[in-house]
């Protein structure tokens, strides 16, 4: 089975119909390919029994990204296609970097360092959106602010380019002063000018350190061994750049904070970062090229009210409350010119928190959609709020439906669920 990791979305623009105008041509970084043709080759092989050559090709083909300057959106990520005959691949070297006092080392540090990091609920504000889809402000930006809110370990400048393919892994021994705690780990590429580019990350509720099915509280003050796989990545780190591992007990708004502030202590002598290193190969340049993207032409639309995505941060210095708002580029209002149908869609999410108070966390979501023609319009509006106390999560939702501006239906829901070591 051929697995592809890269930009495969180009043909879908035409399939999206009236939505197609809402997304720019460069929805995600990386190269556009003939994804529909690849799907057809796969179906012909396995459903029709036709020999399309897929069984002779590598099991995994992936876009090896080159580094870029941190930005909230990348129209394109430069790089090249690489491939592995099988996965997991014997061609990936597991290279270990050992944690020292603020550094990453090629050899274990013989000194015993116990390094503490306390909860900073603003760590994660520069993380970007969960499940980004290429909007103007979706991606993680320069990580230096989040690095400053974390316990960091930075390598010496690399003497040669390193390419990572697969899952980096953090293996650490730590203590927690609370029975419920979290760990967020980020791997960053630090350029000579100091900018910090997010490469990959992973998060874990530490009560799930041994089992997601049967979580168990931590024993405060007791040392425990934790293994955390980071998200899969294919990315090159140039010579002269440094690698940085950043650890934190909070990562808002990706992680809902635990009920109490936490201090974690990391024992460096028995802690390490394991990297999946892939050496460049000459055969990478000989891979079969993909076909050009194909797709049905999109519907013709006329923009009536543009909708551009944005991401804003607001902080009230009197109360400390900090609000991170994502206004999604979901469509605005437009007319499908061939049919005279008018449609619209809008959505916004605000993550709000007060530093030092995990129980202040709150998320507010609003969305609206319209459908109609000249002189007639229907509209649905939904709003939801999520918050929590020490025992339970709460979600309150309201839905209203309108026809020609008159409300015709309204409904509310309230949901509560136990935190269960969350």
PyMOL commands that set and color helices and strands:
alter all, ss='L'
color gray80, all
select helices_A, chain A and resi 12-15+17-22+35-47+54-56+144-148+206-208+282-286
alter helices_A, ss='H'
color red, helices_A
select strands_A, chain A and resi 3-5+60-65+79-84+92-99+104-105+114-118+151-154+162-166+169-176+182-190+196-205+224-229+233-237+242-248+263-278+301-305+310-315+321-336+341-354+357-373+376-388+392-403+406-418
alter strands_A, ss='S'
color yellow, strands_A
deselect
rebuild
show_as cartoon
